[in-house]
């Protein structure tokens, strides 16, 4: 299945969850799209689990194949809970950390910055959005691209950053200082439903 590139707001309304994490999508019409959007029946147990999985998949912008592969990797980690480990692996993706650092306004924009070669990891060009960043590595904007309008606008609009990133404003660098704690991101997501969905 290809990566979803359609309207994100439509998906947010369908899932009753802000995929962009800013609640803008639900401010105007807080119900599912379509003619019968306001008359939808209550979801089944399977439907609830599927919706939770889809929320996370659209948040991080993954294909189903990438999503399943990461879930399988989380299953091999012997410490901690599988669901929490799974979300932590997703949170460590390069495109996500570029977004968390404030270099981009959305994860889609962060993915594009990475894909187009504007981002470096430990001083080396990194153009694969799915790279898993390790603790201690430094993410920065390429020297020649520090005046990019999209980066400047995003940095100006950033009010706060993740606690697991150490940001240097002068050098436009973000150091990944530690793995994120589960309560520090996507607190509304019930990862146990995703585990149940794949283990059913």
DOVO-26212 format. One line per field, with one value per atom (N, C-alpha, C, CB): residue number from 0; x, y, z; atom name. Coordinates in pm, whole numbers. Glycine has a CB too. Layout:
# residues N
num: NUM, ...
xx: X, ...
yy: Y, ...
zz: Z, ...
atome: CA, ...
END
This chain:
# residues 200
num: 0, 0, 0, 0, 1, 1, 1, 1, 2, 2, 2, 2, 3, 3, 3, 3, 4, 4, 4, 4, 5, 5, 5, 5, 6, 6, 6, 6, 7, 7, 7, 7, 8, 8, 8, 8, 9, 9, 9, 9, 10, 10, 10, 10, 11, 11, 11, 11, 12, 12, 12, 12, 13, 13, 13, 13, 14, 14, 14, 14, 15, 15, 15, 15, 16, 16, 16, 16, 17, 17, 17, 17, 18, 18, 18, 18, 19, 19, 19, 19, 20, 20, 20, 20, 21, 21, 21, 21, 22, 22, 22, 22, 23, 23, 23, 23, 24, 24, 24, 24, 25, 25, 25, 25, 26, 26, 26, 26, 27, 27, 27, 27, 28, 28, 28, 28, 29, 29, 29, 29, 30, 30, 30, 30, 31, 31, 31, 31, 32, 32, 32, 32, 33, 33, 33, 33, 34, 34, 34, 34, 35, 35, 35, 35, 36, 36, 36, 36, 37, 37, 37, 37, 38, 38, 38, 38, 39, 39, 39, 39, 40, 40, 40, 40, 41, 41, 41, 41, 42, 42, 42, 42, 43, 43, 43, 43, 44, 44, 44, 44, 45, 45, 45, 45, 46, 46, 46, 46, 47, 47, 47, 47, 48, 48, 48, 48, 49, 49, 49, 49, 50, 50, 50, 50, 51, 51, 51, 51, 52, 52, 52, 52, 53, 53, 53, 53, 54, 54, 54, 54, 55, 55, 55, 55, 56, 56, 56, 56, 57, 57, 57, 57, 58, 58, 58, 58, 59, 59, 59, 59, 60, 60, 60, 60, 61, 61, 61, 61, 62, 62, 62, 62, 63, 63, 63, 63, 64, 64, 64, 64, 65, 65, 65, 65, 66, 66, 66, 66, 67, 67, 67, 67, 68, 68, 68, 68, 69, 69, 69, 69, 70, 70, 70, 70, 71, 71, 71, 71, 72, 72, 72, 72, 73, 73, 73, 73, 74, 74, 74, 74, 75, 75, 75, 75, 76, 76, 76, 76, 77, 77, 77, 77, 78, 78, 78, 78, 79, 79, 79, 79, 80, 80, 80, 80, 81, 81, 81, 81, 82, 82, 82, 82, 83, 83, 83, 83, 84, 84, 84, 84, 85, 85, 85, 85, 86, 86, 86, 86, 87, 87, 87, 87, 88, 88, 88, 88, 89, 89, 89, 89, 90, 90, 90, 90, 91, 91, 91, 91, 92, 92, 92, 92, 93, 93, 93, 93, 94, 94, 94, 94, 95, 95, 95, 95, 96, 96, 96, 96, 97, 97, 97, 97, 98, 98, 98, 98, 99, 99, 99, 99, 100, 100, 100, 100, 101, 101, 101, 101, 102, 102, 102, 102, 103, 103, 103, 103, 104, 104, 104, 104, 105, 105, 105, 105, 106, 106, 106, 106, 107, 107, 107, 107, 108, 108, 108, 108, 109, 109, 109, 109, 110, 110, 110, 110, 111, 111, 111, 111, 112, 112, 112, 112, 113, 113, 113, 113, 114, 114, 114, 114, 115, 115, 115, 115, 116, 116, 116, 116, 117, 117, 117, 117, 118, 118, 118, 118, 119, 119, 119, 119, 120, 120, 120, 120, 121, 121, 121, 121, 122, 122, 122, 122, 123, 123, 123, 123, 124, 124, 124, 124, 125, 125, 125, 125, 126, 126, 126, 126, 127, 127, 127, 127, 128, 128, 128, 128, 129, 129, 129, 129, 130, 130, 130, 130, 131, 131, 131, 131, 132, 132, 132, 132, 133, 133, 133, 133, 134, 134, 134, 134, 135, 135, 135, 135, 136, 136, 136, 136, 137, 137, 137, 137, 138, 138, 138, 138, 139, 139, 139, 139, 140, 140, 140, 140, 141, 141, 141, 141, 142, 142, 142, 142, 143, 143, 143, 143, 144, 144, 144, 144, 145, 145, 145, 145, 146, 146, 146, 146, 147, 147, 147, 147, 148, 148, 148, 148, 149, 149, 149, 149, 150, 150, 150, 150, 151, 151, 151, 151, 152, 152, 152, 152, 153, 153, 153, 153, 154, 154, 154, 154, 155, 155, 155, 155, 156, 156, 156, 156, 157, 157, 157, 157, 158, 158, 158, 158, 159, 159, 159, 159, 160, 160, 160, 160, 161, 161, 161, 161, 162, 162, 162, 162, 163, 163, 163, 163, 164, 164, 164, 164, 165, 165, 165, 165, 166, 166, 166, 166, 167, 167, 167, 167, 168, 168, 168, 168, 169, 169, 169, 169, 170, 170, 170, 170, 171, 171, 171, 171, 172, 172, 172, 172, 173, 173, 173, 173, 174, 174, 174, 174, 175, 175, 175, 175, 176, 176, 176, 176, 177, 177, 177, 177, 178, 178, 178, 178, 179, 179, 179, 179, 180, 180, 180, 180, 181, 181, 181, 181, 182, 182, 182, 182, 183, 183, 183, 183, 184, 184, 184, 184, 185, 185, 185, 185, 186, 186, 186, 186, 187, 187, 187, 187, 188, 188, 188, 188, 189, 189, 189, 189, 190, 190, 190, 190, 191, 191, 191, 191, 192, 192, 192, 192, 193, 193, 193, 193, 194, 194, 194, 194, 195, 195, 195, 195, 196, 196, 196, 196, 197, 197, 197, 197, 198, 198, 198, 198, 199, 199, 199, 199
xx: 84, 0, 88, -95, 59, 139, 111, 110, 202, 187, 70, 318, -11, -127, -82, -223, -127, -89, -212, -4, -328, -452, -470, -570, -591, -619, -610, -757, -521, -499, -618, -371, -678, -790, -906, -837, -926, -1034, -1010, -1044, -885, -850, -867, -706, -828, -842, -988, -781, -1074, -1217, -1275, -1293, -1228, -1275, -1236, -1217, -1114, -1061, -1091, -911, -1151, -1178, -1050, -1284, -942, -812, -728, -738, -662, -580, -449, -553, -441, -321, -202, -347, -229, -122, -87, -164, -159, -136, -155, 2, -239, -264, -412, -208, -497, -642, -714, -669, -642, -706, -809, -600, -779, -867, -1006, -804, -1013, -1141, -1215, -1116, -1157, -1220, -1349, -1123, -1348, -1465, -1575, -1423, -1538, -1637, -1584, -1672, -1628, -1578, -1661, -1579, -1676, -1747, -1691, -1902, -1720, -1665, -1713, -1704, -1631, -1672, -1779, -1552, -1843, -1943, -2086, -1919, -2179, -2321, -2373, -2402, -2320, -2369, -2266, -2406, -2177, -2070, -2117, -1986, -2233, -2283, -2372, -2360, -2403, -2495, -2428, -2608, -2294, -2223, -2254, -2072, -2267, -2294, -2166, -2352, -2182, -2067, -1980, -2113, -1847, -1753, -1752, -1614, -1718, -1700, -1562, -1712, -1532, -1401, -1290, -1393, -1313, -1216, -1200, -1259, -1311, -1308, -1231, -1449, -1244, -1172, -1022, -1223, -984, -842, -783, -824, -858, -813, -794, -914, -889, -881, -756, -1006, -724, -606, -478, -600, -476, -360, -347, -373, -459, -457, -415, -595, -454, -412, -260, -465, -195, -49, 16, 0, -42, 14, 10, -63, -101, -113, -31, -259, -18, 62, 206, 59, 264, 404, 421, 467, 312, 318, 383, 390, 349, 411, 319, 448, 380, 302, 270, 379, 175, 139, 258, 20, 337, 452, 556, 515, 585, 680, 629, 705, 499, 435, 449, 287, 417, 425, 569, 367, 662, 804, 854, 889, 817, 858, 794, 819, 668, 599, 670, 451, 715, 788, 921, 812, 987, 1113, 1090, 1178, 979, 947, 921, 825, 870, 839, 967, 761, 1079, 1206, 1278, 1296, 1235, 1298, 1252, 1263, 1347, 1314, 1272, 1431, 1310, 1273, 1157, 1394, 1072, 959, 842, 1004, 735, 614, 624, 489, 568, 578, 518, 510, 402, 336, 417, 201, 472, 553, 683, 584, 743, 867, 842, 923, 727, 688, 680, 554, 610, 595, 728, 493, 814, 947, 1030, 1020, 1023, 1096, 1049, 1078, 919, 864, 909, 710, 915, 954, 1101, 929, 1182, 1326, 1358, 1401, 1256, 1279, 1334, 1149, 1420, 1482, 1380, 1581, 1284, 1186, 1103, 1093, 1072, 995, 1075, 952, 1204, 1288, 1318, 1419, 1322, 1336, 1214, 1353, 1097, 971, 970, 850, 1009, 1010, 1109, 1046, 1217, 1318, 1270, 1449, 1166, 1111, 1163, 1139, 1235, 1286, 1174, 1399, 1064, 950, 821, 953, 717, 588, 508, 507, 531, 460, 560, 344, 519, 607, 624, 551, 522, 533, 642, 397, 642, 743, 882, 710, 888, 1015, 1067, 998, 977, 1014, 1072, 891, 1011, 1058, 1196, 958, 1217, 1348, 1457, 1345, 1426, 1523, 1547, 1474, 1440, 1449, 1526, 1310, 1514, 1580, 1723, 1500, 1771, 1910, 1944, 1993, 1845, 1871, 1916, 1747, 1908, 1938, 2065, 1819, 2142, 2261, 2248, 2391, 2313, 2315, 2462, 2237, 2502, 2644, 2733, 2688, 2683, 2762, 2760, 2900, 2697, 2692, 2551, 2736, 2543, 2413, 2328, 2432, 2204, 2111, 1982, 2083, 1957, 1839, 1737, 1883, 1743, 1645, 1561, 1715, 1433, 1349, 1334, 1213, 1344, 1321, 1444, 1272, 1556, 1676, 1641, 1792, 1684, 1659, 1776, 1638, 1747, 1850, 1888, 1803, 2017, 2066, 2092, 2194, 2083, 2109, 2251, 2090, 2264, 2394, 2418, 2501, 2338, 2356, 2298, 2290, 2358, 2318, 2253, 2441, 2134, 2059, 2074, 1908, 2109, 2122, 2082, 2265, 2057, 2026, 2159, 1938, 2167, 2287, 2331, 2262, 2459, 2514, 2461, 2666, 2454, 2410, 2260, 2447, 2185, 2038, 1982, 1977, 2068, 2021, 1933, 2139, 1935, 1851, 1722, 1928, 1691, 1566, 1445, 1554, 1354, 1236, 1152, 1150, 1130, 1045, 1104, 1025, 1236, 1302, 1291, 1451, 1317, 1309, 1168, 1350, 1069, 928, 890, 832, 934, 903, 968, 948, 1095, 1166, 1102, 1313, 1057, 990, 856, 968, 789, 658, 667, 577, 787, 804, 808, 933, 714, 704, 774, 558, 773, 839, 893, 740, 990, 1050, 1047, 1195, 1065, 1066, 1182, 1076, 1158, 1259, 1379, 1197, 1362, 1471, 1561, 1416, 1537, 1622, 1687, 1541, 1816, 1891, 1917, 2027, 1855, 1861, 1962, 1725, 2043, 2140, 2094, 2285, 2044, 1987, 2091, 1918, 2213, 2317, 2359, 2439, 2377, 2423, 2309, 2512, 2185, 2067, 2087, 2039, 2116, 2141, 2051, 2289, 2012, 1934, 2002, 1785, 2042, 2107, 2005, 2224, 2002, 1911, 1977, 1881, 1938, 2010, 1968, 1993, 1845, 1796, 1672, 1765, 1639, 1516, 1396, 1512, 1290, 1172, 1098, 1077, 1046, 959, 822, 952, 749, 618, 521, 557, 525, 430, 466, 422, 576, 619, 565, 768, 501, 451, 328, 561, 240, 116, 44, 148, 20, -40, -183, -39, -251, -390, -398, -462, -287, -285, -282, -164, -369, -373, -303, -522, -173, -94, -132, 52, -197, -239, -341, -298, -419, -517, -447, -615, -332, -256, -196, -145, -146, -91, -199, -30, -318, -431, -471, -553, -464, -501, -411, -495, -280, -186, -176, -49, -215, -204, -336, -154, -438, -570, -572, -680
yy: -119, 0, 124, 1, 220, 342, 435, 414, 528, 626, 718, 708, 750, 836, 980, 829, 1040, 1177, 1267, 1181, 1217, 1293, 1395, 1200, 1451, 1552, 1496, 1612, 1553, 1507, 1543, 1569, 1660, 1702, 1603, 1843, 1546, 1449, 1326, 1409, 1280, 1164, 1197, 1118, 1317, 1358, 1357, 1499, 1406, 1409, 1268, 1492, 1180, 1042, 971, 966, 999, 931, 1006, 912, 1124, 1209, 1235, 1142, 1259, 1283, 1372, 1148, 1472, 1564, 1499, 1693, 1454, 1388, 1484, 1334, 1614, 1715, 1764, 1834, 1713, 1745, 1893, 1704, 1963, 2104, 2137, 2192, 2036, 2046, 2136, 2100, 2195, 2285, 2212, 2348, 2085, 2010, 1990, 1875, 1985, 1951, 2072, 1854, 2190, 2311, 2347, 2428, 2334, 2377, 2272, 2410, 2147, 2039, 1916, 2006, 1896, 1786, 1658, 1826, 1619, 1495, 1440, 1519, 1313, 1245, 1310, 1097, 1307, 1366, 1283, 1382, 1341, 1267, 1299, 1120, 1252, 1279, 1230, 1217, 1114, 1056, 1067, 911, 1164, 1181, 1201, 1296, 1266, 1294, 1182, 1425, 1083, 976, 840, 968, 840, 712, 633, 735, 501, 414, 391, 279, 342, 315, 206, 274, 225, 128, -3, 186, -110, -240, -241, -358, -349, -361, -358, -492, -430, -431, -291, -529, -221, -85, 11, -34, -3, 82, 58, 57, -71, -107, -57, -260, -75, -30, 121, -73, 194, 340, 387, 399, 320, 358, 335, 277, 223, 193, 298, 52, 333, 430, 569, 437, 605, 735, 745, 753, 644, 646, 639, 527, 560, 546, 679, 438, 751, 880, 988, 922, 981, 1079, 1077, 1051, 957, 945, 933, 825, 919, 915, 791, 1033, 675, 549, 469, 465, 383, 287, 170, 238, 87, -28, -122, -104, -138, -227, -176, -241, -47, 13, 0, 162, 21, 17, -123, 57, -225, -364, -404, -460, -357, -390, -332, -335, -209, -145, -216, 5, -257, -330, -462, -356, -530, -657, -635, -724, -521, -488, -464, -365, -397, -368, -497, -275, -596, -725, -795, -815, -768, -833, -769, -831, -648, -580, -648, -427, -695, -778, -698, -863, -571, -488, -396, -405, -371, -280, -343, -160, -264, -313, -293, -240, -387, -384, -257, -505, -217, -98, 28, -81, 45, 163, 161, 170, 43, 30, 65, -114, 22, 49, 199, -19, 271, 415, 487, 471, 436, 497, 483, 431, 366, 346, 445, 201, 469, 564, 706, 556, 736, 871, 900, 886, 795, 812, 828, 693, 826, 846, 987, 823, 999, 1128, 1235, 1112, 1200, 1301, 1351, 1245, 1261, 1301, 1395, 1177, 1365, 1449, 1584, 1377, 1590, 1718, 1804, 1697, 1740, 1809, 1850, 1718, 1760, 1790, 1902, 1663, 1911, 2015, 2152, 1980, 2155, 2282, 2328, 2387, 2242, 2278, 2276, 2183, 2209, 2200, 2212, 2067, 2263, 2283, 2154, 2387, 2063, 1935, 1823, 1934, 1700, 1587, 1570, 1457, 1606, 1599, 1694, 1632, 1813, 1912, 1865, 2049, 1802, 1748, 1638, 1694, 1551, 1443, 1502, 1354, 1609, 1672, 1735, 1778, 1801, 1861, 1755, 1933, 1640, 1531, 1473, 1420, 1442, 1382, 1468, 1355, 1600, 1692, 1726, 1819, 1661, 1676, 1801, 1672, 1862, 1984, 1955, 2071, 1830, 1793, 1708, 1718, 1732, 1649, 1580, 1735, 1465, 1388, 1366, 1251, 1424, 1422, 1481, 1279, 1585, 1655, 1592, 1664, 1476, 1407, 1416, 1259, 1428, 1438, 1315, 1454, 1339, 1230, 1257, 1217, 1179, 1205, 1091, 1231, 1008, 901, 931, 760, 966, 1006, 900, 1042, 772, 665, 628, 544, 697, 668, 677, 767, 577, 580, 649, 435, 763, 843, 779, 989, 773, 716, 826, 632, 791, 887, 941, 821, 1074, 1138, 1198, 1041, 1157, 1210, 1351, 1117, 1429, 1570, 1591, 1663, 1650, 1681, 1829, 1640, 1866, 2008, 2036, 2056, 2165, 2206, 2226, 2337, 2180, 2194, 2340, 2141, 2365, 2501, 2591, 2497, 2541, 2622, 2649, 2551, 2575, 2587, 2653, 2450, 2712, 2772, 2895, 2808, 2951, 3068, 3031, 3168, 2902, 2860, 2923, 2706, 2976, 3045, 2951, 3103, 2827, 2733, 2700, 2604, 2691, 2660, 2780, 2623, 2899, 3021, 3041, 3144, 3025, 3043, 2941, 3032, 2819, 2713, 2738, 2578, 2779, 2807, 2923, 2839, 3024, 3139, 3100, 3250, 3003, 2959, 2856, 2901, 2801, 2698, 2759, 2618, 2719, 2772, 2683, 2789, 2552, 2459, 2339, 2412, 2272, 2155, 2037, 2184, 1919, 1797, 1802, 1670, 1751, 1753, 1664, 1709, 1569, 1478, 1531, 1343, 1657, 1724, 1846, 1765, 1861, 1977, 2067, 1935, 2186, 2271, 2384, 2329, 2404, 2513, 2611, 2459, 2728, 2825, 2886, 2935, 2907, 2969, 2878, 3002, 2751, 2656, 2586, 2552, 2610, 2542, 2390, 2587, 2343, 2200, 2149, 2174, 2024, 1958, 1825, 1935, 1811, 1688, 1597, 1717, 1472, 1372, 1318, 1254, 1374, 1346, 1217, 1460, 1173, 1051, 999, 1077, 875, 818, 884, 663, 911, 974, 881, 1020, 938, 863, 854, 931, 748, 727, 842, 597, 901, 1008, 1143, 1024, 1148, 1274, 1297, 1279, 1199, 1217, 1131, 1183, 1180, 1110, 1047, 1001, 1128, 1077, 1027, 1186, 1073, 1030, 895, 1135, 847, 721, 602, 715, 504, 382, 271, 340, 259, 165, 19, 183, -9, -147, -195, -157, -101, -137, -178, -20, -115, -151, -290, -47, -317, -451, -557, -456, -526, -620, -641, -568, -532, -541, -639, -403, -631, -718, -858, -653, -872, -1003, -1080, -987, -1026, -1091, -1223, -995
zz: 0, 0, 0, 122, -88, -98, 20, -230, 41, 149, 117, 169, 217, 196, 172, 317, 63, 31, 14, -97, 52, 38, 150, 35, 163, 265, 407, 242, 486, 624, 713, 681, 689, 773, 765, 732, 647, 627, 714, 477, 718, 801, 949, 772, 987, 1127, 1170, 1148, 1084, 1115, 1122, 1011, 1033, 1032, 1162, 911, 1210, 1329, 1459, 1315, 1448, 1565, 1644, 1657, 1570, 1634, 1544, 1663, 1602, 1525, 1485, 1604, 1361, 1309, 1308, 1167, 1289, 1288, 1429, 1202, 1529, 1670, 1704, 1708, 1628, 1661, 1680, 1551, 1665, 1686, 1583, 1824, 1489, 1391, 1306, 1302, 1275, 1184, 1243, 1151, 1377, 1441, 1495, 1554, 1483, 1538, 1466, 1532, 1334, 1255, 1252, 1113, 1221, 1212, 1283, 1065, 1402, 1485, 1465, 1633, 1339, 1307, 1177, 1296, 1152, 1034, 904, 1034, 798, 671, 601, 579, 503, 425, 468, 437, 386, 406, 541, 296, 586, 711, 824, 689, 811, 909, 1052, 870, 1068, 1203, 1256, 1204, 1171, 1211, 1222, 1112, 1232, 1235, 1362, 1224, 1345, 1459, 1539, 1412, 1659, 1745, 1683, 1888, 1694, 1637, 1714, 1635, 1644, 1708, 1776, 1603, 1845, 1911, 1807, 1995, 1696, 1586, 1529, 1475, 1510, 1454, 1542, 1435, 1673, 1768, 1760, 1912, 1753, 1743, 1611, 1755, 1502, 1371, 1368, 1263, 1427, 1430, 1505, 1496, 1615, 1694, 1614, 1827, 1540, 1456, 1346, 1394, 1284, 1175, 1222, 1110, 1343, 1399, 1397, 1544, 1453, 1464, 1326, 1552, 1238, 1103, 1028, 1023, 1039, 970, 1039, 962, 1171, 1244, 1192, 1396, 1184, 1142, 991, 1209, 917, 771, 715, 720, 772, 730, 638, 852, 559, 482, 576, 352, 538, 622, 640, 560, 534, 539, 640, 399, 636, 731, 874, 696, 889, 1021, 1082, 1011, 1002, 1049, 1081, 943, 998, 1018, 1151, 900, 1179, 1305, 1424, 1306, 1407, 1514, 1544, 1476, 1438, 1454, 1526, 1315, 1497, 1564, 1712, 1500, 1744, 1884, 1962, 1893, 1892, 1955, 2002, 1857, 1934, 1966, 2085, 1845, 2123, 2237, 2365, 2239, 2445, 2562, 2685, 2597, 2691, 2808, 2774, 2857, 2872, 2852, 2781, 2777, 2765, 2699, 2548, 2755, 2475, 2330, 2269, 2271, 2317, 2264, 2284, 2328, 2404, 2435, 2355, 2586, 2342, 2264, 2117, 2276, 2068, 1929, 1903, 1897, 1991, 1973, 1988, 2073, 2078, 2097, 1970, 2217, 1905, 1780, 1673, 1730, 1667, 1570, 1602, 1569, 1730, 1774, 1743, 1925, 1729, 1702, 1553, 1756, 1468, 1325, 1300, 1244, 1200, 1169, 1132, 1056, 1045, 1004, 1122, 895, 1215, 1333, 1422, 1412, 1442, 1529, 1465, 1562, 1333, 1263, 1293, 1108, 1293, 1328, 1475, 1298, 1564, 1708, 1742, 1786, 1663, 1689, 1644, 1618, 1561, 1515, 1380, 1615, 1309, 1177, 1073, 1135, 1103, 1011, 1089, 932, 1024, 1091, 1100, 1017, 1006, 1006, 976, 902, 1000, 969, 818, 1030, 742, 595, 547, 527, 604, 568, 611, 631, 729, 780, 688, 924, 643, 551, 422, 519, 373, 250, 270, 202, 385, 414, 412, 550, 475, 480, 341, 576, 270, 136, 37, 82, 52, -41, 2, -53, 108, 148, 226, 30, 293, 370, 514, 372, 555, 694, 703, 755, 809, 834, 968, 829, 980, 1105, 1140, 1091, 1253, 1293, 1184, 1326, 1118, 1017, 880, 1061, 865, 736, 677, 751, 547, 479, 509, 326, 547, 576, 499, 731, 395, 312, 313, 170, 418, 433, 558, 444, 541, 654, 764, 604, 727, 824, 907, 753, 887, 968, 1115, 933, 1192, 1336, 1405, 1392, 1465, 1530, 1663, 1550, 1691, 1817, 1918, 1794, 2045, 2152, 2137, 2293, 2144, 2130, 1993, 2161, 1894, 1759, 1748, 1656, 1657, 1641, 1504, 1658, 1507, 1385, 1358, 1397, 1236, 1204, 1060, 1229, 1033, 897, 825, 893, 702, 620, 617, 476, 627, 634, 524, 627, 402, 287, 289, 157, 373, 373, 499, 358, 580, 707, 688, 792, 567, 538, 466, 456, 458, 394, 463, 395, 384, 439, 525, 324, 477, 551, 688, 469, 695, 822, 916, 799, 864, 946, 1002, 864, 915, 958, 1064, 838, 1046, 1140, 1276, 1085, 1275, 1400, 1476, 1372, 1402, 1464, 1526, 1361, 1463, 1513, 1625, 1398, 1649, 1752, 1891, 1727, 1976, 2112, 2214, 2151, 2189, 2282, 2205, 2393, 2266, 2203, 2299, 2159, 2242, 2324, 2423, 2234, 2543, 2649, 2618, 2779, 2528, 2496, 2385, 2457, 2345, 2246, 2310, 2120, 2287, 2337, 2217, 2408, 2216, 2096, 2110, 2068, 2005, 1999, 1892, 1969, 1935, 1841, 1748, 1916, 1797, 1716, 1600, 1802, 1629, 1527, 1454, 1590, 1500, 1445, 1450, 1299, 1571, 1593, 1705, 1627, 1694, 1799, 1833, 1754, 1957, 2000, 2066, 2097, 2024, 2080, 2207, 1976, 2321, 2446, 2517, 2540, 2494, 2561, 2490, 2711, 2517, 2461, 2529, 2480, 2456, 2516, 2612, 2408, 2718, 2810, 2746, 2953, 2775, 2711, 2737, 2760, 2856, 2889, 2826, 3040, 2750, 2691, 2550, 2687, 2490, 2353, 2329, 2250, 2243, 2205, 2325, 2102, 2425, 2549, 2530, 2655, 2424, 2398, 2327, 2315, 2277, 2203, 2299, 2107, 2272, 2354, 2277, 2390, 2299, 2221, 2244, 2252, 2359, 2386, 2282, 2527, 2226, 2124, 1993, 2098, 1965, 1846, 1863, 1819, 1983, 2012, 1998, 2155, 2051, 2039, 1893, 2120, 1814, 1673, 1598, 1606, 1621, 1550, 1612, 1548, 1737, 1802, 1804, 1943, 1740, 1747, 1668, 1693
atome: N, CA, C, CB, N, CA, C, CB, N, CA, C, CB, N, CA, C, CB, N, CA, C, CB, N, CA, C, CB, N, CA, C, CB, N, CA, C, CB, N, CA, C, CB, N, CA, C, CB, N, CA, C, CB, N, CA, C, CB, N, CA, C, CB, N, CA, C, CB, N, CA, C, CB, N, CA, C, CB, N, CA, C, CB, N, CA, C, CB, N, CA, C, CB, N, CA, C, CB, N, CA, C, CB, N, CA, C, CB, N, CA, C, CB, N, CA, C, CB, N, CA, C, CB, N, CA, C, CB, N, CA, C, CB, N, CA, C, CB, N, CA, C, CB, N, CA, C, CB, N, CA, C, CB, N, CA, C, CB, N, CA, C, CB, N, CA, C, CB, N, CA, C, CB, N, CA, C, CB, N, CA, C, CB, N, CA, C, CB, N, CA, C, CB, N, CA, C, CB, N, CA, C, CB, N, CA, C, CB, N, CA, C, CB, N, CA, C, CB, N, CA, C, CB, N, CA, C, CB, N, CA, C, CB, N, CA, C, CB, N, CA, C, CB, N, CA, C, CB, N, CA, C, CB, N, CA, C, CB, N, CA, C, CB, N, CA, C, CB, N, CA, C, CB, N, CA, C, CB, N, CA, C, CB, N, CA, C, CB, N, CA, C, CB, N, CA, C, CB, N, CA, C, CB, N, CA, C, CB, N, CA, C, CB, N, CA, C, CB, N, CA, C, CB, N, CA, C, CB, N, CA, C, CB, N, CA, C, CB, N, CA, C, CB, N, CA, C, CB, N, CA, C, CB, N, CA, C, CB, N, CA, C, CB, N, CA, C, CB, N, CA, C, CB, N, CA, C, CB, N, CA, C, CB, N, CA, C, CB, N, CA, C, CB, N, CA, C, CB, N, CA, C, CB, N, CA, C, CB, N, CA, C, CB, N, CA, C, CB, N, CA, C, CB, N, CA, C, CB, N, CA, C, CB, N, CA, C, CB, N, CA, C, CB, N, CA, C, CB, N, CA, C, CB, N, CA, C, CB, N, CA, C, CB, N, CA, C, CB, N, CA, C, CB, N, CA, C, CB, N, CA, C, CB, N, CA, C, CB, N, CA, C, CB, N, CA, C, CB, N, CA, C, CB, N, CA, C, CB, N, CA, C, CB, N, CA, C, CB, N, CA, C, CB, N, CA, C, CB, N, CA, C, CB, N, CA, C, CB, N, CA, C, CB, N, CA, C, CB, N, CA, C, CB, N, CA, C, CB, N, CA, C, CB, N, CA, C, CB, N, CA, C, CB, N, CA, C, CB, N, CA, C, CB, N, CA, C, CB, N, CA, C, CB, N, CA, C, CB, N, CA, C, CB, N, CA, C, CB, N, CA, C, CB, N, CA, C, CB, N, CA, C, CB, N, CA, C, CB, N, CA, C, CB, N, CA, C, CB, N, CA, C, CB, N, CA, C, CB, N, CA, C, CB, N, CA, C, CB, N, CA, C, CB, N, CA, C, CB, N, CA, C, CB, N, CA, C, CB, N, CA, C, CB, N, CA, C, CB, N, CA, C, CB, N, CA, C, CB, N, CA, C, CB, N, CA, C, CB, N, CA, C, CB, N, CA, C, CB, N, CA, C, CB, N, CA, C, CB, N, CA, C, CB, N, CA, C, CB, N, CA, C, CB, N, CA, C, CB, N, CA, C, CB, N, CA, C, CB, N, CA, C, CB, N, CA, C, CB, N, CA, C, CB, N, CA, C, CB, N, CA, C, CB, N, CA, C, CB, N, CA, C, CB, N, CA, C, CB, N, CA, C, CB, N, CA, C, CB, N, CA, C, CB, N, CA, C, CB, N, CA, C, CB, N, CA, C, CB, N, CA, C, CB, N, CA, C, CB, N, CA, C, CB, N, CA, C, CB, N, CA, C, CB, N, CA, C, CB, N, CA, C, CB, N, CA, C, CB, N, CA, C, CB, N, CA, C, CB, N, CA, C, CB, N, CA, C, CB, N, CA, C, CB, N, CA, C, CB, N, CA, C, CB, N, CA, C, CB, N, CA, C, CB, N, CA, C, CB, N, CA, C, CB, N, CA, C, CB, N, CA, C, CB, N, CA, C, CB, N, CA, C, CB, N, CA, C, CB, N, CA, C, CB, N, CA, C, CB, N, CA, C, CB, N, CA, C, CB, N, CA, C, CB, N, CA, C, CB, N, CA, C, CB, N, CA, C, CB, N, CA, C, CB, N, CA, C, CB
END
